[in-house]
Amino acid sequence: MKVVDMMMGTPYYCRPDSNLGEATELMWRGNCGFLPVVASAGNLIGVLTDRDICIALGTRGRPSGEVAVADVMSKKIFSCAPDDDVHTALAAMREARVRRLPVIGKGGALVGVISMDDVLLRAEAGGTGKTAGVSADEIVNSFRTINTPLLPVVASKQAVA
């Protein structure tokens, strides 16, 4: 199955000069926790999550209307193409440890978003995953990989004589 068959084809998105209040309102209206950030030329330049907004507002001591999306968004973009196989998109999500990917068409234009929820809702109940669809086991394993916390590396203490 292709990404285009599972993705949300008309995603909400914001501009880098939008403020966090506007982005929050878009997320509320769209019932989503993720917004692609699109430049005026139409190309994807970043992503913004509800977590990004929460941390920014909790640490900056400024109202949401005074903080620009560009100051908070992640510029490290993981994406897929509409013609990619859904297994390829899941592999990208696992590697990037993200639950949502912007879907980028020709010329870098945003054409959709695919999320773990989209894949989950279309999983084969008890399927093997050997067909065009996705098995429940593959989805569970993807969720585990994405949600397993990365633990910080702790330097070992050396014995003092």
Backbone as CSV, one residue per row, in Angstrom:
resi,resn,N_x,N_y,N_z,CA_x,CA_y,CA_z,C_x,C_y,C_z
1,MET,0.855,-1.175,0.000,0.000,0.000,0.000,0.900,1.238,0.000
2,LYS,0.475,2.239,-0.702,1.242,3.476,-0.835,0.840,4.495,0.230
3,VAL,1.755,5.411,0.516,1.500,6.487,1.477,0.265,7.277,1.070
4,VAL,0.125,7.546,-0.222,-1.005,8.352,-0.706,-2.353,7.728,-0.340
5,ASP,-2.376,6.412,-0.164,-3.615,5.715,0.186,-3.974,5.846,1.662
6,MET,-3.037,6.302,2.485,-3.270,6.393,3.924,-3.171,7.802,4.481
7,MET,-2.532,8.694,3.773,-2.218,10.014,4.324,-3.444,10.921,4.406
8,MET,-3.312,11.956,5.243,-4.279,13.047,5.289,-3.867,13.983,4.167
9,GLY,-4.725,14.128,3.177,-4.360,14.863,1.977,-4.541,16.369,2.051
10,THR,-5.207,16.861,3.049,-5.397,18.312,3.184,-5.009,18.734,4.593
11,PRO,-3.711,18.668,4.908,-3.301,18.940,6.292,-3.327,20.423,6.634
12,TYR,-3.541,20.685,7.902,-3.350,22.042,8.403,-1.852,22.307,8.405
13,TYR,-1.466,23.536,8.171,-0.064,23.925,8.224,0.007,25.387,8.636
14,CYS,1.208,25.832,8.962,1.375,27.232,9.337,2.588,27.808,8.624
15,ARG,2.764,29.097,8.767,3.897,29.826,8.181,4.913,30.112,9.286
16,PRO,6.164,30.319,8.940,7.175,30.593,9.971,6.934,31.902,10.721
17,ASP,6.269,32.856,10.085,6.008,34.133,10.762,4.708,34.118,11.564
18,SER,3.995,32.996,11.570,2.826,32.845,12.440,3.320,32.844,13.876
19,ASN,2.435,33.210,14.804,2.832,33.127,16.212,2.277,31.838,16.819
20,LEU,2.736,31.515,18.014,2.327,30.255,18.638,0.848,30.227,18.992
21,GLY,0.243,31.371,19.245,-1.199,31.421,19.475,-1.966,30.976,18.233
22,GLU,-1.548,31.480,17.081,-2.195,31.091,15.819,-1.987,29.607,15.536
23,ALA,-0.775,29.122,15.779,-0.489,27.703,15.551,-1.318,26.819,16.487
24,THR,-1.441,27.233,17.728,-2.240,26.474,18.693,-3.700,26.411,18.252
25,GLU,-4.218,27.522,17.773,-5.604,27.546,17.294,-5.788,26.604,16.101
26,LEU,-4.822,26.572,15.196,-4.897,25.648,14.054,-4.909,24.197,14.525
27,MET,-4.067,23.897,15.501,-4.040,22.526,16.025,-5.369,22.164,16.685
28,TRP,-5.947,23.114,17.406,-7.229,22.864,18.055,-8.321,22.635,17.016
29,ARG,-8.387,23.506,16.007,-9.407,23.350,14.956,-9.226,22.067,14.167
30,GLY,-7.975,21.708,13.911,-7.693,20.524,13.108,-7.574,19.242,13.905
31,ASN,-7.734,19.340,15.237,-7.610,18.182,16.118,-6.308,17.430,15.841
32,CYS,-5.217,18.195,15.822,-3.918,17.600,15.540,-2.869,18.175,16.493
33,GLY,-1.756,17.513,16.618,-0.684,17.963,17.483,0.593,18.230,16.713
34,PHE,0.451,18.455,15.415,1.606,18.579,14.530,1.235,19.476,13.363
35,LEU,2.085,20.434,13.076,1.864,21.296,11.910,3.135,21.370,11.074
36,PRO,3.044,21.070,9.797,4.163,21.384,8.915,4.275,22.911,8.811
37,VAL,5.475,23.397,8.664,5.713,24.826,8.506,6.139,25.044,7.059
38,VAL,5.357,25.859,6.358,5.538,26.037,4.922,5.907,27.484,4.630
39,ALA,6.950,27.677,3.829,7.371,29.014,3.418,6.393,29.573,2.401
40,SER,6.482,30.875,2.145,5.560,31.515,1.195,5.702,30.934,-0.208
41,ALA,6.860,30.351,-0.517,7.057,29.721,-1.822,6.378,28.357,-1.915
42,GLY,5.854,27.868,-0.782,5.126,26.602,-0.782,5.946,25.394,-0.374
43,ASN,7.224,25.588,-0.080,8.053,24.448,0.302,8.106,24.285,1.819
44,LEU,8.251,23.054,2.244,8.309,22.718,3.661,9.656,23.143,4.231
45,ILE,9.635,23.886,5.343,10.891,24.348,5.949,11.045,23.900,7.398
46,GLY,10.017,23.273,7.960,10.105,22.812,9.338,8.825,22.163,9.787
47,VAL,8.820,21.737,11.050,7.624,21.156,11.657,7.493,21.697,13.074
48,LEU,6.269,21.750,13.549,5.966,22.245,14.884,5.021,21.257,15.554
49,THR,5.342,20.888,16.797,4.473,19.979,17.541,3.851,20.706,18.732
50,ASP,2.794,20.118,19.267,2.185,20.677,20.468,3.181,20.687,21.619
51,ARG,4.063,19.725,21.657,5.107,19.690,22.691,6.065,20.870,22.526
52,ASP,6.441,21.180,21.278,7.308,22.343,21.028,6.671,23.616,21.584
53,ILE,5.377,23.759,21.351,4.657,24.953,21.823,4.653,24.996,23.348
54,CYS,4.325,23.881,23.959,4.244,23.816,25.419,5.583,24.167,26.063
55,ILE,6.648,23.588,25.576,7.965,23.848,26.155,8.385,25.292,25.903
56,ALA,8.128,25.813,24.714,8.497,27.201,24.410,7.768,28.169,25.331
57,LEU,6.474,27.971,25.519,5.708,28.887,26.358,6.051,28.725,27.827
58,GLY,6.418,27.518,28.218,6.777,27.284,29.611,8.160,27.775,29.989
59,THR,9.001,28.023,28.997,10.376,28.412,29.306,10.743,29.838,28.888
60,ARG,9.900,30.491,28.140,10.270,31.814,27.622,9.641,32.978,28.377
61,GLY,8.606,32.715,29.131,7.970,33.786,29.888,7.368,34.870,29.010
62,ARG,6.906,34.481,27.820,6.291,35.434,26.903,4.944,34.887,26.452
63,PRO,3.997,35.768,26.153,2.692,35.310,25.649,2.833,34.637,24.276
64,SER,1.906,33.758,23.984,1.962,33.008,22.723,1.951,33.914,21.495
65,GLY,1.301,35.047,21.586,1.244,35.970,20.453,2.554,36.676,20.166
66,GLU,3.513,36.545,21.083,4.805,37.203,20.913,5.927,36.254,20.504
67,VAL,5.620,34.975,20.335,6.650,33.992,19.969,6.341,33.476,18.568
68,ALA,7.287,33.655,17.663,7.106,33.220,16.277,7.357,31.726,16.134
69,VAL,6.607,31.115,15.252,6.791,29.696,14.938,8.233,29.434,14.523
70,ALA,8.823,30.323,13.737,10.201,30.137,13.252,11.201,29.991,14.392
71,ASP,10.895,30.583,15.559,11.807,30.516,16.699,11.713,29.191,17.452
72,VAL,10.692,28.407,17.175,10.417,27.202,17.953,10.440,25.935,17.092
73,MET,10.134,26.058,15.819,9.980,24.885,14.949,11.277,24.095,14.831
74,SER,11.109,22.820,14.538,12.255,21.977,14.243,12.565,22.115,12.758
75,LYS,13.819,22.383,12.452,14.232,22.519,11.053,14.750,21.203,10.499
76,LYS,14.882,20.221,11.375,15.309,18.891,10.936,14.061,18.149,10.477
77,ILE,13.955,17.965,9.188,12.731,17.429,8.609,12.932,15.984,8.157
78,PHE,12.028,15.144,8.597,11.942,13.777,8.111,10.640,13.713,7.328
79,SER,10.675,13.165,6.124,9.475,13.168,5.286,9.455,11.920,4.412
80,CYS,8.383,11.804,3.667,8.265,10.729,2.693,7.529,11.292,1.471
81,ALA,7.432,10.481,0.444,6.759,10.874,-0.797,5.437,10.123,-0.911
82,PRO,4.485,10.675,-1.650,3.184,10.012,-1.777,3.271,8.618,-2.387
83,ASP,4.244,8.385,-3.252,4.372,7.082,-3.901,5.220,6.090,-3.124
84,ASP,5.754,6.515,-1.976,6.517,5.583,-1.141,5.593,4.500,-0.610
85,ASP,6.146,3.324,-0.421,5.413,2.249,0.221,5.241,2.607,1.697
86,VAL,4.128,2.235,2.294,3.866,2.566,3.693,4.921,1.971,4.619
87,HIS,5.501,0.843,4.237,6.563,0.241,5.046,7.796,1.152,5.076
88,THR,8.055,1.825,3.979,9.161,2.785,3.902,8.889,3.957,4.843
89,ALA,7.654,4.435,4.854,7.284,5.535,5.758,7.416,5.107,7.217
90,LEU,6.981,3.900,7.541,7.116,3.399,8.917,8.588,3.281,9.314
91,ALA,9.414,2.830,8.402,10.852,2.733,8.688,11.433,4.116,8.957
92,ALA,11.006,5.110,8.190,11.478,6.486,8.411,11.012,7.005,9.769
93,MET,9.772,6.699,10.158,9.268,7.117,11.470,10.079,6.471,12.587
94,ARG,10.381,5.177,12.429,11.163,4.487,13.457,12.561,5.088,13.554
95,GLU,13.184,5.306,12.414,14.547,5.848,12.410,14.595,7.245,13.032
96,ALA,13.611,8.081,12.693,13.578,9.455,13.195,12.938,9.548,14.580
97,ARG,12.273,8.455,15.005,11.568,8.415,16.285,10.474,9.483,16.336
98,VAL,9.682,9.526,15.257,8.561,10.462,15.161,7.302,9.687,14.788
99,ARG,6.149,10.256,15.139,4.867,9.600,14.848,4.172,10.172,13.627
100,ARG,4.742,11.230,13.061,4.097,11.872,11.911,5.165,12.285,10.916
101,LEU,4.822,12.159,9.640,5.735,12.591,8.581,4.992,13.476,7.589
102,PRO,5.586,14.605,7.233,5.034,15.363,6.114,5.236,14.546,4.838
103,VAL,4.289,14.643,3.946,4.392,13.967,2.655,4.687,15.053,1.624
104,ILE,5.821,14.913,0.962,6.316,15.940,0.056,6.213,15.450,-1.385
105,GLY,5.589,16.273,-2.219,5.446,15.956,-3.631,6.580,16.542,-4.449
106,LYS,6.381,16.515,-5.735,7.380,17.057,-6.650,7.616,18.536,-6.372
107,GLY,8.855,18.954,-6.437,9.178,20.352,-6.214,9.205,20.761,-4.756
108,GLY,9.057,19.799,-3.839,9.138,20.107,-2.411,7.855,20.613,-1.787
109,ALA,6.744,20.530,-2.504,5.465,21.020,-1.981,4.846,20.018,-1.007
110,LEU,4.252,20.530,0.061,3.539,19.708,1.021,2.245,19.212,0.384
111,VAL,2.061,17.888,0.356,0.832,17.330,-0.224,0.019,16.544,0.796
112,GLY,0.583,16.327,2.000,-0.155,15.592,3.008,0.684,15.337,4.234
113,VAL,0.095,14.604,5.160,0.770,14.152,6.372,0.315,12.720,6.605
114,ILE,1.257,11.869,6.957,0.897,10.508,7.364,1.333,10.334,8.810
115,SER,0.456,9.743,9.597,0.743,9.543,11.018,0.615,8.071,11.373
116,MET,1.138,7.729,12.531,0.971,6.366,13.028,-0.513,6.049,13.176
117,ASP,-1.315,7.033,13.559,-2.761,6.815,13.673,-3.364,6.424,12.329
118,ASP,-2.932,7.098,11.255,-3.445,6.769,9.918,-3.142,5.315,9.574
119,VAL,-1.918,4.886,9.875,-1.502,3.518,9.572,-2.258,2.535,10.459
120,LEU,-2.368,2.850,11.735,-3.057,1.973,12.678,-4.507,1.715,12.260
121,LEU,-5.186,2.756,11.824,-6.590,2.615,11.443,-6.791,1.748,10.200
122,ARG,-5.716,1.515,9.458,-5.819,0.713,8.237,-5.048,-0.603,8.316
123,ALA,-4.625,-0.975,9.508,-3.843,-2.206,9.684,-4.700,-3.432,9.429
124,GLU,-4.038,-4.496,9.019,-4.712,-5.774,8.832,-4.852,-6.445,10.192
125,ALA,-6.062,-6.742,10.592,-6.258,-7.451,11.855,-5.687,-8.855,11.712
126,GLY,-4.656,-9.164,12.493,-4.049,-10.493,12.437,-3.286,-10.765,11.164
127,GLY,-3.045,-9.726,10.358,-2.343,-9.917,9.090,-0.870,-10.195,9.289
128,THR,-0.248,-10.724,8.253,1.167,-11.082,8.333,2.070,-9.944,7.894
129,GLY,1.515,-8.977,7.219,2.332,-7.884,6.729,3.031,-8.220,5.432
130,LYS,2.796,-9.415,4.904,3.455,-9.817,3.658,2.688,-9.334,2.434
131,THR,1.507,-8.801,2.648,0.740,-8.248,1.543,1.014,-6.752,1.477
132,ALA,0.264,-6.056,0.668,0.472,-4.612,0.516,0.134,-3.843,1.775
133,GLY,-0.661,-4.442,2.668,-1.058,-3.757,3.892,0.017,-3.837,4.963
134,VAL,-0.352,-3.431,6.156,0.576,-3.408,7.279,0.004,-4.260,8.395
135,SER,0.847,-5.073,9.010,0.369,-5.930,10.094,0.319,-5.160,11.404
136,ALA,-0.512,-5.648,12.293,-0.598,-5.056,13.622,0.736,-5.175,14.347
137,ASP,1.449,-6.288,14.141,2.757,-6.467,14.778,3.747,-5.394,14.326
138,GLU,3.750,-5.060,13.047,4.665,-4.030,12.556,4.339,-2.673,13.187
139,ILE,3.071,-2.402,13.356,2.672,-1.131,13.965,3.074,-1.090,15.439
140,VAL,2.831,-2.180,16.161,3.209,-2.226,17.576,4.717,-2.068,17.713
141,ASN,5.481,-2.761,16.892,6.938,-2.639,16.958,7.394,-1.231,16.613
142,SER,6.725,-0.585,15.674,7.068,0.796,15.328,6.779,1.724,16.496
143,PHE,5.612,1.573,17.117,5.278,2.388,18.292,6.309,2.185,19.410
144,ARG,6.704,0.950,19.637,7.699,0.679,20.682,9.012,1.393,20.381
145,THR,9.463,1.296,19.152,10.722,1.941,18.774,10.632,3.451,18.928
146,ILE,9.552,4.028,18.440,9.382,5.482,18.489,9.280,5.976,19.924
147,ASN,8.593,5.242,20.781,8.299,5.712,22.130,9.268,5.246,23.208
148,THR,10.235,4.416,22.861,11.221,4.008,23.852,12.133,5.193,24.129
149,PRO,12.191,5.619,25.384,13.007,6.797,25.679,14.483,6.532,25.428
150,LEU,15.131,7.545,24.904,16.575,7.477,24.750,17.187,7.903,26.082
151,LEU,17.965,7.050,26.657,18.552,7.349,27.944,19.885,8.071,27.753
152,PRO,20.152,9.048,28.591,21.426,9.753,28.467,22.594,8.838,28.813
153,VAL,23.713,9.093,28.208,24.916,8.335,28.510,25.492,8.875,29.811
154,VAL,25.705,7.992,30.767,26.226,8.387,32.076,27.670,7.925,32.160
155,ALA,28.543,8.858,32.478,29.957,8.517,32.645,30.119,7.670,33.897
156,SER,30.918,6.627,33.781,31.118,5.763,34.950,32.073,6.431,35.933
157,LYS,31.813,6.188,37.210,32.670,6.740,38.256,33.902,5.838,38.402
158,GLN,35.033,6.476,38.562,36.255,5.695,38.782,36.513,5.622,40.273
159,ALA,36.981,4.503,40.678,37.266,4.301,42.092,38.417,5.204,42.534
160,VAL,38.224,5.807,43.678,39.255,6.664,44.241,39.976,5.871,45.325
161,ALA,41.317,5.820,45.249,42.079,5.034,46.213,42.380,5.816,47.467
